[in-house]
Structure formats: structure tokens, C-alpha cells
Amino acid sequence: MQELTSLSPSGTTPAGLEARQGASLVLPSAGEPLNPTTGTRASLSPAGFGEGKSHPGFRLGEPNRPRVPVVDARGMPLMPCTPARARLLLKEGKALARWNKLGVFYIKLKYAVEPKNQILAVGVDPGSKYEAVSVVGTKDTVLNIMHEAVDWVKKALEQRRQMRRARRYRKTRCRECRGENRHPEGRVPPSTEARWGAKLRIIAQLKRIMPISHAAVEDVKAVTKKARRGWNGNFSPIEAGKQYFYSALEAMGLEVATKSGKETKKFRDSLGLKKIGNKSKPVFESQCVDSWCLAAMVTGAKHPTTKSLYYMVPLRWHRRQIHRLEAEKGGIRRRYGGTMSLGLKKGTLVEHVKYGLCYIGGNLRGRFSLHSLKTGKRLTQNARREDLKILTRIAFRTQFLSTTEVGSFLGRFL
């Protein structure tokens, strides 16, 4: 995997980018609590990688203690370690800094380790607009993810159908109408498959860097009403694809447990955790509190050890739109859509000499369009190929939102 230096727009100057390639992870004076003690170096043996082992730099029960995923030289996931241990391994040259396709930071050891993994569960809280995923061990919280749901597929398919029908009345190449509905039995609608598929891709990427063995999902059960299409249709995006989601998780080798909303609330109240009503606010209490509770009900964790989270927005590309809807002057319909931009994949993360870290969108007159990682807003339409340094390809715009200076360790590289 190619080395990736940052996925956050803050602190991403070209000079800082090159400096972070080595990933020394030396914190400033504000990170004093993370500095390892003398006895810490002796505990860096392979057997020392354990989710339940606390670092002397952290106080027991501290509410904001992030963890760093670890894989060995073979790519086999191990139990996550503390930031202090990760920093020391990188400083001593025993590990390399890496980022996966979600933009999640982890370290890769330069030697093989026999895994001694504990139980690690992923909790999934599905929603209509915003969704949450948390990875929790028996004591520590590894990470929390809040991401926007894929909800544009239905309208995109309707628009494609309208364009196809309109072409049948013009003198242009088109396929004949099939006439009959040839959808196989048990088929998942495209909009539903895209929504649940986004969560599956996130879990699959997490499973590659963490030894996740269990999955806990809040089971959505909607009460249907006879002859009330509007009522019943409001629940279909979440309700219809859950069986497809459960079977896909089992195919990954995960042990799946489903919990009702009442069980989640009861567990949350028993721990004294609060949930706010503003679902769109990127904080732990809006979405991730439920996904954490789902995972904690499986592992037995007593409290979240970090409330920092990754906020992810899936990138959207127009794959099937052959041309613009409206013709230009002279009846010319300009080509539109596709996933390639002048030989590079859209969504390729690059370093630009002026704009720093950004990703490639479309192209115009032989030049690239570059977009902001934080907002997705277009920065320029006039970027030249020679001014870009290609890093890797991403599928999400990812930000790491830290709640403490301790959590800012990860924010330096995200």
C-alpha cells in the first residue's frame, strides 16, 4: 500500500507533508502525558500487544484515550496499541505509518508476531441520513466513525430511466425496451444495496487492520400499515436490506448479534450515557453513542475510553450519465460522467504545489479539477499534471475530530 500522509485539510502544507512521510510521531510539549516511561521500552515485545494493557501515561478510567490499529509484517491484524507505543515503535524504526482507503491511520510492524487477540466487536447503528460504526474491545474503545448515508441512488436511477426513454424518440442509438420485468427473485433494489454496501465496505476495511470477530447491529423493525404506501415506504431503505447485510457480515466470518432499539436505550441509560437530538452534529453523543453501546453489549466494556471520531462523507461519481441532459448550442450534447480523469481515477489523493492535499475530480481542456478534502468544494479547474504528486485513491472524505489534546496525536496524521 502506498504511503499516505494526511487526510485532513488542517496543517497540510507541502513542507509538512514531506516531513510527515517518515512519521516520526514526536509530539510537542502539549503531548507530555503520552511520553513513555523508562519501563515502557521493555514492554514492547510481541506479547505486549494487548487491548487490555494500560499505558503508564494514561490514568485508569480516563474518558479520552485513543487506540492505534496494528498489523504485522505479513499484514495480519493485531490488537490495537496506545499512541505512545505506536510513536515509540515508529521512532525506533520497528514499524511504518500507514493509512487505509478510509483514511484511518495504523502502523505496520517490520516483523511477524504471533497474534494473541482478545474479543473485538464492531457496532453498527443504521440511519436514514447519518450512520455510525464503533469498534470496541473488552475495555478500550478503538475508534468511532460517523458517516453520511448513501441516499442519492434512487433519484439517479430515476433520472437515468427518463434519459433512456427520451432517447427512444430521437434518431440515436439505443437499446429496445425489454418489456418485461426481468428482476430475479430475492433481488435487493440498487438504492438499498448501495446504502448497506457502504457500511459493508467500511467494515471490510476495518477488518483488514483489526482482528474484529463480532458484529452487533441495531435491528430495525418497522410496523407496516395496510394500504399506506407512504407510511410503509419511509422505512424501506433501512428495513428492506437488513437480511442482505446480515448474510454479508456472516460471509466475512463475523459472529452477528442483533439488538433492538429498546435494548440499546436500556443499556445506554444504565451507563449514564446521553444522546442528543441533533443527529447531524458530528459529536459522539449524536450517533456513535448507540453504535458504541451495541458493541459494548457484546464485549462487556463499561465506558467509552475515547469520544473522538472520524467523520466520513462518501465520494459520489456520475458513472452512467453519458451526456448532459440539455443540449448545447447547435444541438451538441457534451459528454458527462465517468470515473476517469485524464488517465487518473477520480478520487485520487494528490499533493498540489499550491493547494496542498486534495483529490481529483473532473477535467476541463486538458487540466484537472481539484477538490477540498474538508468540504468537497472545487479549488481549481486549471491544475497541471506536473504540479501533482499522486499519493493513493480514497473513497471517502475523512476528518478526524479530536476532543482532547491526547486525541490530537492522530489528528496530526489525518
Buried (B, 14 or more C-beta within 10 A) or exposed (E): EEBBBBBBBEBBEBEBBEEBEEBEBEBEEEBEBBBBEEEBEEBBEBEBBBBEBBBBBBEEEBEBBBBBBBBBEEEBBBBBBBBBBBBBBBBEEEBBBBBBBBBBBBBBBEEEBEBEBBBBBBBBBBBEEBBBBBBBBBBBBBBBBBBBBBEEBBEBBEBBEEBBEEBEEEEEEEEEEEEEEEEEEEEBBEBBBBBBBBBBBBBBBBBBBBBBBBBBBBBBEEEEEEEEEEEBEEBBBBBBBBEBBBEBBEEEEBEBBBBEEEBBEEBBEEBEBEBEEEBEEBBBBBBBBBBBBBBBBBBEBEEBBBBBBBBBBBBEBBEEBBBEEEEEEEEEEEEEEBEEBEEBBBBBBBBBEEBBBBBBBBBEEEBBBBBBBBEEEEBBBEBEEEBBBBBBBBBBBBBBBBBBBBBBBBBBBB
